[in-house]
Amino acid sequence: MLTEYLLLIITNLIFQSSRTYNARAIAREDTLTVVWSSFVVKLSWMISTAIGIKSVFEGDLWLAATYLLTGVLGDYIGMRLTYNYKNENI
């Protein structure tokens, strides 16, 4: 049970943050970075979403809420990283 929460938290944060990193690599047309970061995005999305969907079907509202909250937190982290990156390269 605890390992499911930890796996969900880690993979969802990785997914949200790496998605932003991947978008920046696409904008820079950095093919190698796009390929490996796309793999990380897809793998972390698959794992976190599978756990999130499973939690809904099983009625585990705490795990479903964790999925949603870590998704929002990951978006925030990704935006902060992007903001810091843009400000350092102006």
Stockholm file with secondary structure:
# STOCKHOLM 1.0

chainA/1-90         MLTEYLLLIITNLIFQSSRTYNARAIAREDTLTVVWSSFVVKLSWMISTAIGIKSVFEGDLWLAATYLLTGVLGDYIGMRLTYNYKNENI
#=GR chainA/1-90 SS CHHHHHHHHHHHHHHHHHHHHHHHHHHHTCHHHHHHHHHHHHHHHHHHHHHHHHHHHTTCHHHHHHHHHHHHHHHHHHHHHHHHHHHHTC
#=GC SS_cons        CHHHHHHHHHHHHHHHHHHHHHHHHHHHTCHHHHHHHHHHHHHHHHHHHHHHHHHHHTTCHHHHHHHHHHHHHHHHHHHHHHHHHHHHTC
//
